[in-house]
Structures are given as structure tokens and as C-alpha cells.
Amino acid sequence: MAVTSNEVRLHLGLTESPDIPELSVTEVRNALRCPRSFALGRARGRAVTFPIGSSSLGAMFHRIVERFARESEAAARPGIRTVGAAGRERDPRALADGLLRHLVSELEATPEAAMMPGEVDDLAEALRRLAGSLTPLAERVATETLQPIREHAGRDLRAQMTGPGGVSALLVAQTGELVGLGEGALGVVEFKLADEASEELDREQGALYRALLQRALEIDAVPALLRCNPRPLTTMLSPAEADSLVERRILPLIEQMVGWSVRPESAPPTARRDLCLVCPVREACADTFQGRFEPRDSALAGGARPVPDPEGKLYMPIVSKADVTTAYDMAGMEEAEEIQNRIVAEVRRQGVGVTPRKAPIVGPRLITIEVHCPRHRVAQLDRVAEDVEHQLSNDEVRYERIGPRPFFMVPRKAPREVDLMTLLARKADYLRERPGRFVVGEGMNGDVIVGDLSDGSSCHLLIGGQTGSGKSVLLRALISSMCHFHAPSAIRFTLVDPKRVTFGSFAASVATHLSGPVFYDLEAFLPALDDLVAEMEMRYERMERCRAQNIDDYNASSAEKLARRVVVVDEFQDLVAVKSLRQPFIDAVKRLGAKARAAGIHLILATQRPDRSTVPGEIKANLCGRIALRVQEAVNSRIILDRGGAESLLGRGDLLADLGQGLVRGQAPMA
């Protein structure tokens, strides 16, 4: 329910007192990202510190820049805040050395960061880029602008801002870096680690700083964003654009924030799907907004990933083993007993005397009923089975026989959702033993279906399933299960998503385990695949010197560990369909498929159109593990599994898997 202006004024005492609530710029930024994170911060008495973009090291980046700025300020003339220490502000190498020195200090104080080597490397590179970008900024500080910089840099700002409904708040902040832009103009600079995905948010924050400087100090500053990742990029906002952002977005938001301070439960959810996956106050949000916590907000597996706490410091979450007992499926058993009685009655009505052999097997999506009849009546049961299916067609009953054993299979009217976290808890000991082990789903008998990339029969996977089959959900579950118990230093992923729909916001939840950004451009992916071929050869050279037979032997004897590398390509048929990409891709798959297992490099290729043209024999022969979801025809099933059956699956995660232990049917978990 919305909070009215009068209610806010009455609650805050604004009708009888000149006091108005204070809001910080950090709180406004949080509210722009997620109103609920602001409201929870207010309830906790301190603002939430989000990771910058999807990076868990964003807060570390800002601490380094701020500490370096204070150091530079102390080394410069009294009161003048510059971007480099006196005598070195124009030397990018000296600037980089200073910034990296602070990075070393941060890493010594935060040992958890060592588990994210990829992000630490990115942060170091971002600091080098920052040093190169600061040099021209230092050169542009004009003599005539030094006085206002001396007077106002680093000062506290306090300015009253009023929303369109008349509700006011006192905005509090500290001036950022002020630099001269020539001809007496001033710019307020914000340093950013995140990529362009957060640019809109950064522009709004820059506009807010301009408004504060105008109201508090009567300084007309131009907002500038200096971004350091993935490349140096300076964005300037025109005064008109900045002022328009304040009127359209900031002032109405400030009025709403005053209301959310009164009623935290009235704050709406964020519109950004990726933020829920990296939110440091997820549990508090789930408790506060019970009943209004959207299904898409459910967290993904990532227990071995260092995460920021509400103050921005990194910590390793405790991965609990949880209760591994499987809850009794009362609703499923009742449905199974009812349909079993109806099947037995119908078969007997057809003249065949049968009895249930044992209790029905109740899976997440399917009920399996095994019946017993005299051996000499099995052929008769085969003949009447079609009539039984017809009479019970509303229940979608299907008859199958495995050897002499007859079965009836019935889809559940109310399927049970398979939860990934429950499966991970049940197989925690197995998954922890070695990086590369994964969960596929829950079998028809309730067992957890698992696989191991170090096993020769499942070291590379071929996955096929039409639209709606649950292929994307399965891919996310496979990746999540491999990340959950192992640090980024143990396993790294390269994700390829040409249609831009499979990994989307999911990539944020496993960002520390990624070797780089998700590939959307297939031509850009091929050089990365060639690099993996070269890395495979390099790894074998290192293992040969250590007389190690595989990556596990090498890591057991070497101080410098090698991470398993997993390449996950969704819709790989797009690579095969383009003439210029087809042969280079097939050649790389053949080399990696044939040799890379012992080196700890693995392929997971998925397609929604498994046929001879999209899955050529050279690819199929090198991908030994097979998982088929629902496909259109039996011929598509044979491409994946070398047999039919996948055309009869139920869709939405119902699967057949062959990971070297025979064909099993199961249900993929939600991820």
C-alpha cells in the first residue's frame, strides 16, 4: 500500500518541527538499484554496501582509490586535492605503482580474495588503466581553478531537496574529486570499476552530485564518470542532461524513500534481475518480504564464492550440509495409490489377472507402477495394454516392458519441484571430493543423478533438447553444482551464449568462477577456444616434467595448482552453421575432446536442434557423456543417445542421461 505525503509528514513530525529526514548519496544509489535494499539498510541503521556490478571486489577498488587520494593530498600543497602526489602526477607508472601497492595491502588483509584469482587480476588491470587515465586529468587542472578545488574538495555537502509531492529530505554527501576542465569550468569525477552495465546508475549518481554542489556551494560542476573496466572510458554529462535526470528520477525517488523509511515493507522489488543474485542482505529481504519474495529471486548455488557482507567486506559463507533426508511425498503417494488401483482394475476388466508387484515408485514428475501376472499371461497383457492406455487416456497412462517385467508409467497431475540445494546437500560429500563433479537431477526412484568430468565416460557432455524442454535450466544447474563447493581457483568456466538468453543474470551469481565475460559473439569465441588448445599443450608439458598422469596428480604434488577449465556452449549449432566458423570449431572440439580430459579441460555443448547437420559425427564422437531432454522426433533422440525415447519425455526438465553407467531417467533441478 502506498504511503501518502500527509502520513509521512505526520509520522516524521514535519507538521510541527522544521526537522526533515537525512538521506545519504549511498542510500539514494541503493534505492536506484533496489528500493528494498535501501529500506532494509534504514531498518538496520546503516546503509547496505552492494558489490560493484557483479564484482565482489568493487568495495576494495573504492577503498584503494580513496586511500591513494588521501595519500596524494597529503603529499601535495596544503589544502589542494590533486589526482597524483607532487612530482609524480604525470607519470602513469608511478601512479600505477602507488595504486598496486595499496592493492597488495588489501589482499594481505583479505585472504579470501586469493580464491578469486580472475577478479584480482581484473582489479589489478583496472588500477593500471586508472593510472593511465589519471595522467591526462592531472594535466588538465588549470591554474585558475586551483582555488575552488582547495576550498571545496572533500567537504561535506548538505542540501535540502523536495519531491514533486512536497516531501523534503536533507541530502548528505562528501564532494568527490574536483578537477579543472579548462576555461574556469569544474568537473566532479566519479571513479568506477564496473562495466557499462551500470552506466545508467552512475550517470544518475553524477547528476545528484552536480545538484548537491549547486544547492550547497553554488558550484556549477559538470559530472564526469571515469570507468576502468573493461577499458578506460570517460563519460561527460551535459548540465541539461544531468538536471533533467534529477527532476525526472532523483527528486521523485527521494520522496518515495522518505515513505519507505516509515514503512520498509512498502518498498517494491528491484527491476534488475541480476542484483538479487549478489545482494548482501538476501536473507533479511526474504524474511521481511515474506509472501512477496518473487520466485526469480531465489539464490543460485555458489557457496564456495567469497561474497560481500552489508559493509562491503569479503567473507566465505558457511556451506551447511543441511538435512539430507528426503521428505515423504504424501501427495504423490496418495495419487500413485489411486492410479495404481485404477490400472489394476482396468487390466482385470480386460481379462488379465494382475497384482501390484510392490509399492508405486513416485518420482518428481512420473509415477511408475510395476505389475505381476503369470508368465504365460504376459503376452496377453501386451495385447490388452493398448486398450488400457485408451481407457485411461485422460491420465496419459503408458505401458512399457523391460524384459519380462511389465510397467505402467503415469505423469503426475501435480509435479514436485526438484530443488538444487537439496540435491547438493544430499551429495555434499561426493561433490566436495574433487572439482568437476556435478548434479544432473533426481532419478525416478529418488536417487540423485551425478556425474564426474574426470571420468572418461562423462568428461565432455553433449546435451540436446527442444524449446521448452528445460535445457537452459539444466545448464545452469550443472554449472551451479560445480561451483558450489569449490573455489574459483579450483574450477573456471567459459560461457558462450549466442542467443543471449541462457546465462543473462545467472552469470552474475557465478561471476568469480568465470574466466571472462560471457561470449555472445561467436567469432570472438574461436580465439578463446584456440587458447584453450594451447593451454592444454602447456599443461601436458608441465605434467610431463612432474611425471604426473593427470591434473589431480599434478595438483597433489605441485605448489602451483591448476584449475579445471570448463567450456559451456549453448546453441553450438550456430557455430556449425556458419561456413567460416564450422571447420575451425570442429577441429578445436576434436583436439580437446580427444586429449583434454587429463589436462582438466572439458566441453559441454548444447543444442535445441540435434540432427546430422548440427551434430556432425566428428563432434558426437568426442563427447562421451549424453543428456537428452524432450526432442521432436525419435531421429533427434538417436542423434544424442543412439536410441529413441527422448521424443516421449514430458518436457520442462524431464531427461534421459547416459554418463557411462547406463541410461537413467530423471528430472533436472530448478536453478
N, C-alpha and C positions, 0 to 999 in steps of 0.2 A: 504494500500500500504506500502511495506517495506521501511525503511529508510536506505540509503546507508551510508557506513563509511565516504565517502568524504563529503556527505551532513551534517552529524553530525559534522565533523571537521570544515567545513566552517561556520555552524551556531554558533558553540561554539567558533570560532576564534582560533582553535587549530593550524592552519597553520601559524599563525603569533604571537601567545602567548604561553608561556610554561604552562599557567594555564590549569588545567583539572578539570572537574566537580567533586564535592564531593558527595558521597553516604554513608548513614549510614547502619549499620548492620540491624537495624529495617526495613529500606526500602528494603533491599535485602530479608529479611524474608517475607515482604509483597508481593514482586514481585514473590517469590516462591509460595506463596499461590494464589495470583491473580494479574496479571500484571496491571489490570485496577485500583485496589486499590492503587498501587504504583503511577501510573500516576496521579490519582486524588489527592493523597497526595502532589505530586510535584506541581500540579496546584494550590493547596490551600496554599502551602508554609509550610506545616508541615505534618509529617508522620501520617498515619492512625493507630490507635490502635485497632487491632482486638480483640474480645473476644477469650480467650484461648480455643481451641476446640469448644465445644458447650456451654461452661460455660460463663455466664455473669460476673462471679466473678474472672476470670483469672487475670485481671489487679490488683485487690485487693490483690490476692495472691502474685504477684511480688512486690507490694509496701510493704507488710508486711515483706517479706524476706529481701528486700533491707534495710528497716528501722532497722530490727533486726541486720543485718550485720554491719551497721554503729554503732549501739549501742555497739555491741560486740567489734568492732575495737577500739572504744574509751576506753573501759574497759580493753583492753589488753595492752601489752607493746607498746610504741610509734612506729608507722610505721608498726607493724606486723598485718596483717589481718588474723584473725582466724575464725573458724566457731562457736565459743562459747566464752562467756565472761570468763575472767580469773577466775579460781577456780570453774567453773561450766560447762566447755565444755564437761565433761564426764558424766554428769547427765542428762539423757533424760527427766526426769520430770521437772527439772529446765529449760531446753531448751523449752519444751512444754509450760510451764507457761509463759515464755517470749514471745513466738510466739502468744499464745492465748490472751495475754494482748494487743498486737497490733491489733489482730482481733477485740476485744471489741472496741478499739478506732475507727477502720474503720467503724464498724456497727453504732456507735454513730454519726459518720459524714455522714453516708449514710443510712438514714432511709428507702429508697426504698428497701434495701436488706432484710428487715423484711418480704417482700411479697414473698420471695423465701426461705422458711424455709428448704426445702430439700437441696438446693445448699449450704446454710450456714452451715448446718450440715456436708455436704461432705467436705467443705472447712476446717472446724474445725478438722475433722478426718484426712485430708491430712496434716495439720500442725502438728498433733501429730505424724503421720508417718514420717514426715520430721525430727522431733526432734529425733526419734529413729534411723533414718538413718544417721544423722549428727554425732552421737556419735562415731561410728567406723571410720568415716572420720577424726574426730579430733584426734583419737588415732594413725592414720597412718601418721600424719605430722612428718616427720623425722627432726632431729636437723640440718642435713647438708643442708636442703632445706629452712631453715628459711630466709637466706639472700636474695635469689632471690624473695621470697614472699614479703619480706619487701620492696624491691626495685620496684617491678613491679605491685603488686596488686592494682587495682583501677586506674591505669594510663590510660591516653588517648592514643589510638593507631591510627596511620595514616600510611597507606601503599598504594602505587600505584599498581593497578592490571590492566593487559592488556588482552583483549579478543583475540580470535583467529583471528579476522579481523584487529587487530592493534589498536582498540579504547581503550583508557585507562580511568580509573576513580580513584579518591582518596577515598579509603575506610576509614571511621572514626568509631571508637568504643571505648569502655572502657573495660579493661580487666575484666573478670569475677572472680569468686573465684578460686584462685590457691592453690592447696593442694599437699603435698608430697605423692608420690606413692611408696616410698621406692627405695633404690639403686640410689638416686640422681635424680630420674625422677620426672617430674612435670605433673600434670593434670589440665586442665581448666574445671571447673564444671558449668553446667547449671542446675538450679532447675526448674522443670516443674510440673504444676498442672494437665495438660491434660493427657488423657489416651493414649494407644498405637496407637490410630488412627492418631495422629500427629507425630509419631516417625520418619518417613522419613524426615519431615521438620526439626525436632530437630537435627537429625544427620547432615543434611546439614549445619545448623547454627553452630554446634560444629566444623565441618570441617573448616568453614570460620574463626572461632576464632583461630584455630590452624595456618591457613595460615597467619593471621594478626600478630600473635606472632612471627612467623618465620621471616616475612619480616621486621617488625618494631623493634623488640627487640632481634632477633636471639635466641629466646627461642623455643626449640623443645618440645611442650606440647602435651599430649595425651588427646583428647576430652572425657569427661565423662558426661553422662546425668543422673541426679538423679530425677526419676519420683515418685510422691507421690500419684497418683490416677490411678487405684483403689487399688493399693497395692504398697509398696516400691519396686522400681526396679532400679538398676544401670546398665547402658549400656555403655560399653567402645568401642571406635572406634580404630581400629589399625591405625598406621600412614599411612600405604599404602592405606587403605580404605578411610581415610579422604582426602589424597592427590588426590586420583582418583576422589572423589566427586567434589573437587574444579576444577579439569581440565575438567570434563565432564559436570558439571551442573553450577557451580558458575561463572566461567570466561565467558562462552558464554552468560549467563544471564546478567552479568554486562554490556557487550557490548550492548545487547538489551535495557537495562534500560536507557543507555545514549540516545539511539534513541527515546524511549518513553518519555523522558524528553523534547525532541524537539517537538514531535508530540504526545500528550497524546491520541488523538483519534485513533492512530495506535495500541494501546495496545490490545492484544487479550483477550477474556474472560477466566476465570478460568476453569480448567478441573474438579475442585471439586464441585460437585452439592450442597453439604451441606453449603458451605460458603456464597452463595447468600442469604440464609435464615437468616443469623445472621450478615450480613455486615452492619457496621455503616454508610456507605456512599451510600446506595442503591439509594436514590433519585437523588443524583448527578450523579451516574452512569447511571441511566435511562435517565437523561437529556442530558448527554454528548454523550452517545452512542445510540441516537435515531435511530430507524431502524435496529439496530444491537443488540438489547436487547432481548435475547432469551426467548421464552415463559416459559421455565422451570425456568427462573429467577424470575418469579412473586412471590411476597411475600405471605406468608400464614397469616391467621388471628392470632393475638397474641397481640392485643392492650393492654391488661392488664398485659403484661410481662415487667418488667424493662429491659432496653436494654442499651448497652454501647454507649456513643457518640464517635466521632472520636478520642477524647483524652483518652478514656477508662473509664470515669466516668459514673456511672449509672444514668439513668433518666427514668421517667414514660412518655411514649409517650401519646399525647393527642388523644383520640379516638373520632374523629369527627362524628357527627350524619349524615353528608353528605346530599345530596339532595335525598329525598326518593321518588320522583316522578318517575314513570315508563315511560321510553322513549317510544314514539309512534313507533310501529313496522311497518314502512311504507312498507318495502319489504314483510313482512309477510302478511299484509292486501291485497296488490296487488295480491300476489299468491293465497290467500284464495278466493278473489272475482272471480278470473279466474276459479279456480277449482269448485267453487260453481255453476257458470253458466254452466259449462260442465256437472256436475252431474245432475242438474235440467233438462237440455236439453235431456240427455240420458234417464232419468226416464220417461219423457214425450214421448220420442220416443218409449218407451216400452208400452205406452198406459195408464199410470197413471198420472193424473194431480196433480202435487205438486208445492208448492211455498216455498221459504225460510221463515222459521218462524222468524228469526232475523239475525243480522249480524253474520258472522262466528266467532267462538272463536279461536284465534290464540295463541297457546302455543309455547314454545321454540322448540319443535320437532314435534308437531302434530296440525293439523287444524281440528276442529270439526264443522260440518255443520248440523244443525237441520232443517228438512223439515216438512212442514204441508201438509196433504192430508185429504180429508173427512174420517170420522171414518169408513165408510163402505168400503173404499178402502185400508185400512191399510193391510189387509190380502193379497190383490193383490200386494201391494208394497213389502211385504215379499217374494212373489213368484218371482218377477222380479229382486229382489236385486242381486241375484247371476249373472244374465246376465249383470247387470250394472257393477258389480265388474269385470267381464270378459272383457267387452268392455273398461273399464278404468284401465286395469291391469297394464299398464305402470306407472300409478300414485299410485299403491298399495292401491286403494280405498277399505275400509272395511265398511260393513253395520252392525249396531247394533241397538237394540231396547231396551229401558229401559221403561217397562210398555207400555203405548200406544204411547210413543214418539219415532219416528224413527230418527236415526242419521247416518251420513256418516263421517268416520274418514280417514284422508289422511296425511301421513308423509310429512313434509316439504322438499322441494328439497335443501334448504339452511338453515339448522337449526340455531337457535340463541343460542349462548353460554350463559349459566346461570352463572353469576359472584357471587361468595360467598360474597364478600364485599358489593355488592349492596343489597343482601338479608339481611345481618347483619344490614345494615343501616336502611332498611325498618322496621325491627323488633327490633330495638335497645332498645326501652322502655320495651318491653316484656322480652327480654333476660337479661337485667340488673336487673330485679326484684329479681331473685333468681338463684344461681348456679345450673347447671344441666339442664337448658333449652337449646334446640338445634334446629338447622335448618336442615331439610331434603332436601328441594329443592323448586322449583317453580311449582305450580299446573297448570293444563291445562287452567284454567281461569285467570292465572296471580297472584293468591294469593300465599303467602309464606306458605309452609307446615312446621309446627313447632311441637315440642314435649317437654315433661317435665318429667325428671326422677323421680320427686317427685309424679307424678300421678300414681295411681295404675294400670292404663291400659297401661302405657308405661315406667314402672320403670326398666324393663330389656328388651333387644331387641334381636330378632332372625333375622338375615339377610342372605339371600341366593341369589346367582347369579353365573352363569357360567363364564368361562374365557371370557373377553371382555365385560362383562355386565356393568362394572363401579363400581364394589363392592369396590375396593381399594380406588377409588376416593371418594365414599360416606363415607367410614370410616374416611378418613382424614377430610372431610368436617364436619362430626359430631363432631369430637374432636376439630377442629379449632373453630367451633361456640361456644362450651362450654368454651374454653379458652379465647375468645376474650375480654369479658367484665369482667372477674373475675380473681383475683389474684391467684397465686399458693397456697396461704394459704386458699383459699376457695374451690378449686377443684383440685384433683390429679389423675393422670392416671397411670395404669399399662398396658403396651402394650406387646402383645405376637404375634410373627411373625415367625412361624417355617420355612417358605419358604424364609425369609429374603428379600422380595421384596416390601412389602406393606408400611412399615414405614421408612426404609432406611434413606435418608437425611431429611425426614419430621420430624423425632424425634428431630433433631437439632433445628427446629423452635419452638417446644413446650417443650424444654428440662427442663425449670424451672417448668413446670407443671407435670413432670414425677416423680413418686415415686422412680425410679431407672432405670438402663439400660433396654433397650428392651430385653425381653426374646426370645432367639432363641432355647434354649434347653428346651424341654417340661418337662423333668424330674426335671429340676431346678425350673420350674414354679409351680409345685404342692405344694412344701412347702410354697411358697408365697400365694397360694390360701388358704392353711390351716391357715396361719397367718391372713388372712382377716376374716375367720370364727371366729378365736379367738378375733379379734378386734371387730367384730360385737357384740359378747357377752359382751365384756368390755364396749362398748358404751351403750348397754342397761342397764348395771349396773349403769353407770353414769347418764343416763337419768332417771332411776328409783329414784335415790337419789334426783334429781332435780324435780321430778314429771313432767317431760317433755314427751310428747307423740311421738315426732319425732325430727329429727336433727334440724329442723328450730326452734322449740320451745326451744330446748336446747341452741342453739346459741344465741337466743334472750335474754336469762336470765343468761348466763354464760360468765365470762370474758375470759375464755379459749375456743376459738372456735374450732369446729371440721370441718375438710374439707370433702367434699363429695369425695368418692373414686370410681373410675370407672375402671373396668377391661375390656379391649378390646382384644378379642382373634380372630385373623384371622385364617381361616382354622382349626377350632377346631375339625374337623373330624379326624385329626391326633392324637389327644388325645384319641378319642373314639376307634380308630383302633388298638392301642397298648394295648394288653391284660393287662399288668401290670399297665397301667395308666387309663384304662377305668373306672373301678368302683370307684377308689378314686376321679376322676374328676366328675363323675356323682353325687356322694354323696355330694361333696362340692357345686356343682351347685344347687342341690335340697335344701340344707340348706340355701344358700344365696338367691336363688330365692324365697323361701317361707317366709324368715324372714327379709332380709337385707334392704328392702326399707326404713323403718322408721329410720334405723340407718345410712342412707346416703351412702350405699354401693350398687353398681349397676353393672350388667353384660351386655356386648354387645358381642354376639357370632356370628361369620360369617362363612359361608361355601360355597364352589363352587359346592358341590355335595349334595344337600338336598334330602335324601332318608331315608327310615326307618332304615337303618343300621347306618347311620351317624348322624341322628337326632332322637335318641330314645325318646319314649314317656315321660320318666322322665325329660328330658331336655326341650322338647317342652312345657310341661305343666307348667313349671316355668318361661317361657319367654313370657310375655303377649304382648309386642309390636312386630309387624311383619313388615318387609320390604322385598319385593321380587323384584329383578331385573330379567333380562331375564334368563330363565332356559330352559332346553332342551325339557321337556315334561310336559304335564298337571299334571302328578302324582307328579313331583317335585314342581310344583306350589301349589298343595294341601298340601304338607308337610309344607310349610311355611305359607300359607294363609288360609288353609282349603277350598280352592276353586281353580279352574283353572283360567287362564288368563295371568299368568306371562310368559308362553311359547310363547305368541304372542307379547311381548314387543319388542321394537326396538333395545335394547342394548345401550351401551355407556351412562349409567345413567338414562335411561327410567325406571321408577319404579312404583310399587304399594305399598302403605303403609296403614296399619291398626293400628292406635295408640289409638284406643278406641272411635273414632268419625266416624267410618265407613271407607270404602275403598276409597282411593283417588289415583289418578294417577298424577305423576309429573316427573320432571327432576332434577337429582342431580346436584349441582353446581360444578364447577371446583375448586379444592383445591390442 
